[in-house]
């Protein structure tokens, strides 16, 4: 009898993500909202190129800049929506006795105690700054928030893409608003100097160029929503903080041990090399881990681009002692289970 082919990691996935192209592409559960965001951006941009840019001098240059900002915005949106945000592998065979044995696990980062929290869903000890996303049903390193517009968690490995996406949206909307307003003002000025236009000069300008007027209003409303978000994340980046920590008040009564100078924080959050993904979605599901997510401790590569377990960068103490957990159906066989370590512990 021919043996059944083993399932790949993405086929036994425990989260709520959607996979395409045999696990090569992973999107979040809110992918429909992401498609709407792409469609809205495309419709507004195409209307801008067709109805606004030709009304101004230097139309080819104006259109080219608009197309460049549009391409940049969509590129960063797709990168945020499809990148692994820093998902931590599950360990479903670790039981409650294992978690109780490590109930006092903690780490010290720059003299500040950071308790390691147990995730009852993923069955792992989360490293500092990691959190479980209820929307995606996974634990994410340096979890910031779940963004419905990108349909994906924003965490350690895709925060820079999200930051760039918000910045590019603001730039695209600001550019569209300024150019559209100039186009409408030119029509209004022509109506004011035209003696045959009658008393309703604004109405004449609206009849002549309704699309520039509508785009000015639409992009102004979008800017009112997105600009405060950009300012907020600029503040978080300069302080090396996250939205989740701000909401929970993690460092409300103590110093943030990850906060250095503003330039160092910006380099650490936005410019440092990305750690390799821990996921091997197209590899065979790991029987020894009981699930599809594989954490390799040998530094080997894989389908997900690595999955290396990196040490805590500047913890004052070493990791808690290893505990052992008995796997179901494997009495007498003991496997060590350690807490996940994170490459995001201390700014470089």
LINNORNOR-V705830 format. One record per helix or strand. SS is the DSSP state (alpha for helix, beta for strand). FROM is the first residue (numbers start at 1). TO is the last residue. If there is no record, write none. Layout:
BEGIN
((SS FROM TO) (SS FROM TO))
END
This chain:
BEGIN
((beta 8 8) (alpha 9 12) (beta 18 20) (beta 25 27) (alpha 31 55) (alpha 59 82) (beta 87 87) (alpha 96 101) (beta 106 109) (beta 112 115) (beta 117 119) (beta 124 126) (beta 131 133) (beta 138 140) (beta 145 147) (beta 152 154) (alpha 159 193) (alpha 195 197) (alpha 201 208) (alpha 210 239) (alpha 243 248) (alpha 262 271) (beta 284 284) (beta 286 286) (beta 291 291) (beta 296 296) (beta 308 308) (beta 315 315) (beta 323 326) (beta 334 337))
END
